[in-house]
Amino acid sequence: MTETLHCEPIELELVGLDGNAFSLMGAFRRAAREQSRTPEEIKAVMDDCMSGDYDHLLQVLVKHTR
């Protein structure tokens, strides 16, 4: 697992999205860009998502969304 930069959670409802890992990460990336997160913040979250299994990916996304 990697450390992610501290940033405020983004507004994104994960429930109802396509459960594919790449789809979820894409939704996060788009929402984060729209909500003015820096490329470094987004990359840190994406790197953390990819540092483990699918469960880890979900935990990371839940931690960074509200």
C-alpha positions as a printed NumPy array, in Angstrom:
array([[  0.   ,   0.   ,   0.   ],
       [  1.186,   3.488,  -0.769],
       [  0.643,   6.72 ,   1.092],
       [ -1.762,   9.145,  -0.495],
       [ -1.643,  12.899,  -0.236],
       [ -4.149,  14.319,   2.175],
       [ -6.979,  15.995,   0.337],
       [-10.602,  16.602,   1.089],
       [-12.9  ,  13.835,  -0.158],
       [-14.619,  14.525,  -3.452],
       [-18.339,  14.391,  -4.086],
       [-18.968,  11.117,  -5.907],
       [-21.676,   8.525,  -5.37 ],
       [-20.036,   5.142,  -5.926],
       [-23.282,   3.187,  -5.499],
       [-24.849,   2.522,  -8.864],
       [-21.664,   2.923, -10.886],
       [-20.284,   0.131, -13.05 ],
       [-18.268,  -2.044, -10.662],
       [-15.358,  -2.515, -13.074],
       [-12.136,  -1.291, -11.437],
       [-11.123,   0.848, -14.421],
       [-14.599,   2.344, -14.645],
       [-14.562,   3.261, -10.947],
       [-11.11 ,   4.829, -11.188],
       [-12.182,   6.747, -14.298],
       [-15.26 ,   8.088, -12.531],
       [-13.095,   9.186,  -9.606],
       [-10.547,  10.824, -11.903],
       [-13.224,  12.759, -13.831],
       [-15.003,  13.922, -10.67 ],
       [-11.715,  14.922,  -9.028],
       [-10.71 ,  17.002, -12.062],
       [-14.122,  18.679, -12.128],
       [-13.703,  19.491,  -8.431],
       [-10.288,  21.111,  -8.981],
       [ -8.066,  18.48 ,  -7.393],
       [ -4.429,  18.695,  -8.434],
       [ -2.924,  16.13 , -10.793],
       [ -0.614,  15.081,  -7.96 ],
       [ -3.556,  14.392,  -5.625],
       [ -5.361,  12.389,  -8.292],
       [ -2.238,  10.404,  -9.187],
       [ -1.593,   9.582,  -5.525],
       [ -5.118,   8.161,  -5.142],
       [ -4.866,   6.219,  -8.425],
       [ -1.473,   4.783,  -7.421],
       [ -2.918,   3.722,  -4.06 ],
       [ -5.91 ,   2.122,  -5.811],
       [ -3.59 ,   0.035,  -7.962],
       [ -1.325,  -1.008,  -5.099],
       [ -3.589,  -3.82 ,  -3.91 ],
       [ -6.496,  -6.011,  -4.856],
       [-10.057,  -5.013,  -5.789],
       [-11.104,  -4.752,  -2.132],
       [ -8.234,  -2.357,  -1.502],
       [ -9.28 ,  -0.268,  -4.509],
       [-12.803,   0.037,  -3.107],
       [-11.507,   0.991,   0.343],
       [ -9.313,   3.717,  -1.134],
       [-12.164,   5.154,  -3.211],
       [-14.58 ,   5.091,  -0.269],
       [-11.964,   6.872,   1.859],
       [-11.608,   9.639,  -0.752],
       [-15.277,  10.187,  -1.607],
       [-18.357,  11.378,   0.186]])
